[in-house]
Amino acid sequence: MAGMAAIAGTPARMHLVNLATGEDVEALFNPETLQEELAVIYGRVVIPGMSHQPLQYSYTGNHGLTLDLYTRGNTEGERVLLEDFRRFLLSLAYPNGDAGTIDDGAPPRILFIWPLVFSWTCVLTNYRGALSQFAQSGRISRSMASITLEEIRDVRLTSEDVRRHGTNRSTSGDGQQSA
């Protein structure tokens, strides 16, 4: 069926995987735009009498991404899926109930997958939702969630890694784990 979807022009959809529970949720609609943010931090070296401030590299901040996820439900079944998707997104902002360690006491890490563009581990750092058009039953018919994800890395990332793999940070195809 995946081959038929490609032939029919249906694009692959973005996925979010809760790495604590393994729950994999596919976006109901792909966002139209993704806003990336990446800061390179330099210290300003002060040398008395010098005509300028030399810059000394400190670090590169975490890669951030903000995207708007739109949903709509025309039938009661679709509205139930819409509400479940919203609850999934909100659940990514809270720690697991049976946290036994400090690390477990934080919200879960997320695997963000946008086929051929992104594959990285991140956390949800911001959620802003808008609910609209309610059905006669009271269920939500349309919603928009603006979420911000921030990449989490446990290994050093180099210029060569980014040049070679871009924002795909999962396995590199040769079985080796890229940063």
Secondary structure, DSSP 8 states (H G I E B T S, - for coil): -HHHHHHHT-----EEEETTT--EEE-SS--S-EEEE--EEEEE---TT-SS--EEEEEE---EEEEEEEEE-SSHHHHHHHHHHHHHHHHTTS--TT--STGGGS---EEEEETTTEEEEEEEEEEEEEEEEE-TTS-EEEEEEEEEEEE--SS---HHHHHHHTEE-SB-SSS-B--
